[in-house]
């Protein structure tokens, strides 16, 4: 197998690329632009640093695309081990991170019910490992 076509190396490349862009868009840009409890100061920061705000939007889109390629690389990597669990990687790796982080705290309980049903259908043995209290 060629080293550039190795699924582990491809997944590692996408992870590395995500780790370079991720902290910039998750830590640096929000700390420079957003002021808690002050919408006026936030708007003033965005107006003063318009290119940083635009770069944050582009960074979100780029990280979303990288995440899609990373999930598909994980699928190629794990499909030889267990195809059903590789499908779960695609479902949970592609669906759950696509939820906005602002609504994750507000809707964490209903969303857990949304993702519990497919888990019991696709991997019944795994659901007993994830259920609390057992």
Backbone bond lengths (Angstrom), bond angles and torsions (degrees), N, CA, C in turn:
res aa  C-N    CA-C-N  psi(-1)  N-CA   C-N-CA  omega(-1)  CA-C   N-CA-C  phi
1 X - - - 1.449 - - 1.526 108.51 -
2 X 1.293 116.24 132.61 1.460 121.51 179.07 1.523 110.28 -67.03
3 X 1.328 117.69 144.98 1.461 120.21 -176.69 1.525 112.11 -67.72
4 X 1.325 118.27 -25.58 1.459 119.42 178.06 1.520 112.23 -80.33
5 X 1.323 117.95 -18.42 1.466 121.71 179.23 1.524 112.25 -100.67
6 X 1.311 117.92 2.39 1.453 122.17 178.99 1.540 108.59 -66.62
7 X 1.345 119.02 122.24 1.471 120.52 -176.94 1.526 113.51 -60.71
8 X 1.316 117.22 -32.44 1.466 119.66 178.17 1.522 112.15 -67.11
9 X 1.315 116.73 -40.04 1.471 120.45 178.04 1.523 111.69 -69.23
10 X 1.320 116.53 -36.62 1.463 119.78 178.61 1.525 109.75 -65.94
11 X 1.335 117.79 -45.53 1.466 120.93 178.02 1.529 110.50 -62.72
12 X 1.322 117.25 -39.91 1.459 120.63 177.45 1.515 112.42 -63.68
13 X 1.333 117.20 -38.26 1.466 120.54 176.89 1.522 111.00 -62.09
14 X 1.342 116.97 -46.09 1.469 119.41 -179.46 1.515 111.15 -65.76
15 X 1.349 117.30 -37.85 1.463 120.30 176.54 1.522 110.80 -63.28
16 X 1.322 117.36 -43.04 1.457 121.17 179.59 1.522 110.79 -63.05
17 X 1.318 117.00 -43.01 1.454 121.37 178.60 1.532 111.14 -63.04
18 X 1.343 116.09 -39.16 1.462 120.85 177.72 1.525 111.26 -67.74
19 X 1.324 117.06 -36.65 1.471 120.97 179.79 1.522 112.44 -71.19
20 X 1.311 118.11 -22.52 1.468 120.88 177.51 1.527 110.10 -78.81
21 X 1.325 117.86 -43.65 1.462 121.76 -176.34 1.529 112.19 -84.34
22 X 1.322 117.52 -33.89 1.463 121.88 -174.34 1.525 115.44 -55.71
23 X 1.338 119.51 -53.53 1.471 118.77 -178.86 1.521 113.31 -62.32
24 X 1.309 116.68 -30.90 1.460 119.55 178.48 1.522 110.64 -64.13
25 X 1.330 116.20 -45.27 1.461 118.63 -177.14 1.525 112.76 -83.28
26 X 1.330 118.53 -21.59 1.463 120.52 -178.62 1.523 114.10 -94.82
27 X 1.333 117.80 -26.46 1.461 120.41 -175.16 1.528 111.46 -114.93
28 X 1.329 117.14 -55.70 1.457 120.24 -171.84 1.526 112.91 -68.28
29 X 1.318 117.24 -52.22 1.469 120.61 -174.94 1.533 111.83 -64.36
30 X 1.338 120.43 -46.89 1.467 118.15 177.63 1.532 113.59 -63.25
31 X 1.330 117.39 -33.99 1.463 118.52 -179.54 1.520 112.01 -69.49
32 X 1.324 117.41 -27.62 1.469 121.00 179.10 1.524 112.64 -85.19
33 X 1.323 117.70 -28.60 1.459 120.10 -172.73 1.521 114.29 -101.72
34 X 1.314 118.22 -44.41 1.455 121.24 -169.42 1.520 111.73 -95.26
35 X 1.347 114.99 130.97 1.457 122.40 177.72 1.524 107.39 -112.89
36 X 1.334 118.16 118.44 1.464 119.46 -179.59 1.534 111.51 -63.34
37 X 1.311 116.05 140.20 1.461 123.36 175.96 1.525 114.04 69.68
38 X 1.334 118.21 9.77 1.464 119.76 -179.02 1.530 110.01 -142.80
39 X 1.315 114.81 96.92 1.462 119.76 179.77 1.526 111.14 -69.94
40 X 1.322 116.73 -33.56 1.467 120.26 -179.58 1.514 111.18 -64.99
41 X 1.335 117.06 -44.67 1.461 120.78 179.22 1.528 110.80 -66.14
42 X 1.321 116.88 -35.59 1.463 120.37 177.95 1.521 110.79 -65.11
43 X 1.327 117.20 -44.76 1.463 120.97 178.84 1.527 110.15 -63.62
44 X 1.327 117.66 -40.79 1.465 120.82 177.94 1.527 111.41 -63.54
45 X 1.330 117.06 -40.20 1.474 120.49 177.25 1.525 111.20 -64.56
46 X 1.320 116.63 -41.58 1.462 119.78 179.25 1.523 110.57 -65.52
47 X 1.334 116.66 -39.64 1.469 120.01 178.50 1.526 111.09 -67.14
48 X 1.324 117.03 -35.57 1.463 120.30 -179.11 1.531 112.22 -76.73
49 X 1.317 116.57 -31.24 1.473 121.24 -177.44 1.527 109.45 -120.91
50 X 1.329 115.75 60.48 1.455 120.86 -175.43 1.523 112.27 -62.27
51 X 1.329 118.06 -40.51 1.466 120.94 -178.84 1.521 111.69 -68.04
52 X 1.328 117.06 -33.71 1.465 119.78 176.68 1.520 110.27 -66.35
53 X 1.329 116.60 -39.95 1.461 121.29 176.93 1.531 110.82 -63.14
54 X 1.324 116.11 -43.91 1.472 119.69 178.98 1.522 111.16 -66.41
55 X 1.334 116.17 -38.39 1.455 119.27 177.25 1.524 110.86 -64.34
56 X 1.330 117.57 -33.65 1.464 121.07 175.98 1.511 112.24 -64.16
57 X 1.326 117.11 -39.98 1.466 120.93 177.87 1.524 110.13 -66.38
58 X 1.324 116.40 -45.58 1.471 120.13 178.17 1.526 109.89 -63.70
59 X 1.336 117.23 -38.69 1.466 120.89 178.17 1.516 111.87 -62.46
60 X 1.337 117.51 -38.98 1.463 120.47 176.01 1.523 111.30 -62.45
61 X 1.319 116.51 -43.76 1.470 119.82 179.26 1.521 111.87 -66.03
62 X 1.334 116.52 -42.08 1.468 120.49 179.65 1.527 110.15 -64.65
63 X 1.327 117.19 -42.35 1.468 119.14 178.99 1.525 111.50 -65.44
64 X 1.319 117.59 -34.75 1.461 120.38 175.52 1.524 112.32 -63.70
65 X 1.323 116.71 -41.96 1.471 120.83 178.07 1.525 110.20 -67.66
66 X 1.326 116.62 -42.54 1.472 120.19 177.80 1.522 109.82 -60.49
67 X 1.332 116.89 -40.09 1.464 120.39 179.87 1.527 111.14 -63.17
68 X 1.322 117.51 -37.10 1.465 120.46 177.20 1.531 110.31 -63.12
69 X 1.338 116.23 -46.52 1.466 119.33 178.93 1.528 111.54 -65.96
70 X 1.324 117.27 -35.34 1.464 120.67 178.40 1.525 111.19 -65.63
71 X 1.317 116.25 -43.17 1.473 119.73 179.14 1.526 110.36 -64.13
72 X 1.323 117.34 -40.33 1.460 119.09 178.86 1.529 111.26 -68.92
73 X 1.323 116.87 -33.69 1.466 119.49 175.35 1.524 110.67 -66.60
74 X 1.339 116.86 -38.69 1.467 119.50 175.64 1.517 111.20 -64.29
75 X 1.333 117.39 -38.32 1.457 120.19 178.00 1.528 110.32 -61.29
76 X 1.330 116.47 -46.28 1.473 119.62 178.85 1.521 111.18 -63.28
77 X 1.336 116.45 -33.62 1.456 120.61 -178.43 1.531 111.43 -71.55
78 X 1.338 116.67 -41.40 1.465 120.46 -172.98 1.517 115.01 -97.68
79 X 1.335 119.23 -6.55 1.457 119.18 -177.54 1.524 112.41 -66.26
80 X 1.306 117.64 -26.55 1.459 119.98 177.59 1.518 112.91 -74.18
81 X 1.330 116.78 -22.66 1.463 120.96 179.86 1.523 110.41 -83.45
82 X 1.344 116.49 -57.14 1.457 121.43 178.90 1.516 108.04 -154.27
83 X 1.319 115.96 111.88 1.471 120.51 -174.52 1.524 111.91 -65.10
84 X 1.335 118.41 -36.53 1.464 120.94 -179.67 1.525 111.35 -65.13
85 X 1.310 116.64 -42.92 1.465 119.10 178.50 1.526 111.29 -71.54
86 X 1.321 117.51 -29.15 1.463 119.91 174.66 1.523 110.65 -66.27
87 X 1.329 117.23 -35.67 1.463 120.69 175.18 1.529 109.93 -65.58
88 X 1.330 117.43 -37.98 1.464 120.42 176.50 1.523 111.17 -63.99
89 X 1.313 117.69 -34.33 1.467 120.63 175.80 1.522 109.57 -61.83
90 X 1.316 117.04 -41.49 1.466 120.52 178.98 1.525 110.28 -66.67
91 X 1.336 116.96 -43.99 1.466 119.81 -177.83 1.520 110.83 -65.02
92 X 1.321 116.86 -53.02 1.457 119.33 -175.34 1.521 112.60 -80.75
93 X 1.306 118.11 -26.05 1.457 120.39 177.31 1.509 112.75 -80.04
94 X 1.319 117.61 -23.92 1.449 120.37 -179.40 1.515 114.12 -100.96
95 X 1.344 117.08 -31.62 1.460 120.43 -176.28 1.524 111.13 -87.50
96 X 1.305 117.59 -48.24 1.459 119.61 -174.14 1.526 113.39 -66.97
97 X 1.327 120.60 -42.74 1.468 117.84 178.00 1.526 113.58 -70.63
98 X 1.316 118.21 -15.24 1.457 119.40 179.77 1.523 112.07 -77.39
99 X 1.344 117.09 -11.79 1.460 119.81 176.76 1.521 109.04 -71.35
100 X 1.314 118.78 136.46 1.464 119.91 178.00 1.522 111.18 -63.94
101 X 1.313 117.35 143.10 1.465 120.96 -177.42 1.508 112.04 -70.47
102 X 1.331 118.80 -24.70 1.456 120.25 -179.49 1.520 111.57 -68.34
103 X 1.336 117.25 -33.45 1.458 119.78 -178.67 1.517 112.24 -92.40
104 X 1.317 117.85 -4.28 1.466 119.92 -177.16 1.514 110.85 -67.22
105 X 1.340 118.22 -38.78 1.459 119.84 -179.37 1.520 110.91 -70.92
106 X 1.329 116.88 -38.05 1.454 120.58 -176.02 1.525 112.51 -73.63
107 X 1.307 117.75 -28.01 1.466 119.28 -174.06 1.521 111.97 -122.51
108 X 1.316 118.21 30.48 1.461 118.54 -175.46 1.527 112.07 -70.72
109 X 1.329 118.23 -34.99 1.463 119.34 -178.51 1.527 111.46 -71.76
110 X 1.355 120.31 -49.39 1.473 117.84 178.17 1.524 113.31 -63.77
111 X 1.340 117.14 -34.45 1.456 118.25 -179.29 1.519 111.59 -69.83
112 X 1.333 117.69 -27.07 1.459 118.60 177.06 1.522 110.52 -66.43
113 X 1.336 117.64 -33.44 1.458 120.07 175.20 1.519 111.13 -70.68
114 X 1.330 116.88 -33.66 1.452 120.94 179.36 1.524 111.40 -64.30
115 X 1.338 117.08 -38.29 1.456 120.54 -177.64 1.528 113.04 -92.82
116 X 1.335 117.87 -8.97 1.464 119.92 179.08 1.525 111.68 -75.50
117 X 1.326 117.74 -35.47 1.464 120.56 -178.09 1.526 112.40 -65.00
118 X 1.345 120.03 -49.14 1.465 118.05 177.51 1.519 112.48 -63.51
119 X 1.317 116.97 -30.54 1.460 120.19 179.38 1.524 110.88 -64.18
120 X 1.335 116.99 -41.36 1.465 120.11 -179.96 1.522 111.58 -70.62
121 X 1.329 116.79 -28.99 1.465 120.13 -179.90 1.522 110.83 -78.21
122 X 1.337 117.21 -47.19 1.456 121.15 -173.22 1.524 113.46 -79.07
123 X 1.322 117.14 -35.51 1.463 120.43 -177.67 1.521 109.64 -139.82
124 X 1.327 117.42 78.38 1.461 119.51 -176.06 1.524 113.33 -62.90
125 X 1.308 118.35 -31.39 1.463 120.00 178.99 1.512 112.73 -71.33
126 X 1.318 116.43 -29.14 1.466 120.77 -179.12 1.518 111.20 -75.94
127 X 1.320 119.04 -29.14 1.466 120.56 -176.53 1.521 111.43 -65.31
128 X 1.326 117.68 -29.58 1.473 118.91 177.82 1.514 111.32 -71.47
129 X 1.343 117.67 -27.06 1.454 119.98 176.43 1.517 112.68 -73.74
130 X 1.314 116.57 -30.10 1.464 120.89 -175.56 1.513 114.25 -92.52
131 X 1.333 118.35 -12.80 1.448 119.63 -178.09 1.516 110.13 -76.09
132 X 1.338 117.42 136.05 1.465 119.96 -177.27 1.520 111.32 -73.92
133 X 1.315 114.60 147.59 1.458 121.02 175.52 1.510 115.31 84.85
134 X 1.298 119.81 3.02 1.468 120.36 179.15 1.486 110.59 -117.72
